[in-house]
Amino acid sequence: MAEKKLRVTLVRSPIGYSKRQKETVRSLGLGRLNSSVVHDDTPPIRGMIAKIIHLVKVEEIEQ
């Protein structure tokens, strides 16, 4: 069985949002707009994404 991964892309700037949301963006490894990172599909990563879903685009990818 292939492990699921998530590609997370920053599509909106965190400027003007709370410090906590900005820190969540950074901790996911996102820096500039349109930057993407791939993470394992785990509950902690899903929780972080849920807090900043208005700033990111998420795609499930199979590997």
Secondary structure, DSSP 4 states (H G I P E B T S, - for coil): -PPEEEEEEE-S--TTS-HHHHHHHHHTT--STT-EEEEE--HHHHHHHHHTTTTEEEEEEE-
